[in-house]
Amino acid sequence: MRWSSLVAGLVPLLSLAGCGPEPAVPGEGSEHGEGSEYAEVCGTLGPHRMLEFAPGEWLHSRFGGERIGDRLYFITGTGEAQYPELGPPDATVYSTGLCGEDRRHLADDIRWVFTRDNFPGVLLGCRGTIDGPLFVLDPAGMAAPRLLAPAGCRVDEWATHGFVQVEEYAEDIGRVLFYSYPTDLGAGSISPVVLAEAIQVRHHVLRADEVLALDPDDNLIRIALPDGQITVEQAGVRAFLASQDGRYLAWEDLATADDDPQGTLGDLVLRDRETGVETVLAAAPHHLRMARLSSERIELWHRDEFGGGNLIALPSFAATEVPPHRRLVFTLSDRRWLMEGDDEAWYLRDPVDGTEVLLTAEPGRVNRASVEFMYILRRAEDAEPRESSELWRYPLDGGEPEQLAQRVTTDWSWLPDERVYTLVDLDAESFGDLVVIDPETLEERRLDSRAKELAWFGWVTNIVEDDTIAYQVLDGDRSGVWIVRPASE
């Protein structure tokens, strides 16, 4: 597999290294060296511990941490996980103030805590697994969690009048369940009603006021919410898409499709549900697949990754061709597309006039792009996932590329002043040194050691301001959740 073709969709994270000062011992701040690397946070000049771990305790990495109002919520556990991204086998929920004060034990065996606008001021949690029963939690930790809905955490859509689940009971066949929102949360658990006994699980779209799905007879049906009235939108459908606003439906016609799933595809048809007008986007036989449908356009791509395709604007139906040997990676604006070529080069394409500008033919992985820049990680083709890369920034106006770091790992983020922070020198558990890098000089400053992101999806968190870094440490009596604010340059 070509490493350059792997494009990250989440916030990328960068790793840097170098000979910086010794990291401050958390809580001691300027007593190590001069403390010049740190600005004060929560009254501490240096790393500040928000939550202390008991021996063997660590964070559930699918949750990480959450700020709800003026409280922070953390879920910890002990024991070895079968899959690290799923977290420890047991779970305990703690709540603290914004600087770690007033620690409270809220509940055990809760794997997720959250709020919903449908339940103002109510703290909800999932027990057992994130697909388990839905509970109401006491933010003060004085009362035991109250059951709201069995299997209620397996919510597919929080609709206007209740939440929807699709419960699979046979291969690719499931029933549609609807839980009405209770008017009294203290009245006991709520039970679902069955809106449809059988739909194809792989082919359904849930919206606030409807469920669109294929039934076992390949009819595209609409299930109205909350009353469950079923109407047939279209018969003989192999697959379909719906725009988020519900205006457009697109489907592949089953009657004109090849019996072989790998053969040619059937007619691709789009319906404007506001006007009732139907348009054939591609007549069989063809090799285009429906990729995405929005209120603004539908994307049709060739089955081959670099086979090209068409982007069709709605409601005008103006078509823009993506030529063969190119793959659209990011849509930066209506006239700026970031493209990857099958020659491993990167291009900026104007889809209106068809012109292209070569950005770079150097191999690497694009893991972030904006309207001004793209960011490429470069490392050896045979490098291990924990090994570092160089980080480069390419201006999309044709300017000269800039190196931002001499070495980075996959995960990185940046501060408001554009300094980069990341973990480097990762061990087998993906813990490493937390460093901040000056992109002007490539100098690294080490902030802490045996550090790791709060959650498996990277540095994204709402428990601190964007000039402050939150992370966890596993290192004996230092173990816990920490925050640090690097000093300004």
Secondary structure by P-SEA (a helix, b strand, c coil): ccccccccccbbbbbbbcccccccccccccccccccccccccccccccccccccccccccccccccccccbbbbbbbbccccccccccccbbbbbbccccccccccccccccccccccccccccccccccccbbbbbccccccccccccccccccccccccbbbbbccccccbbbbbbbcccccccccbbbbbbccccccccbbbbcccbbbbbcccccccccccccbbbbbcccccccccccccccbbbbbbcccccccccccccbbbbbcccccccccccccccccccccccccbbbbbccccccbbbbbccccccccccccccccccccccccccccccccbbbbbcccccccccccccccccccccccbbbbbbccccccccbbbbbbbbccccccccccccccccccccccccbbbbbcccccccbbbbbbbcccccbbbbccccccccccccccccccccccccccccccccccbbbbbcccc
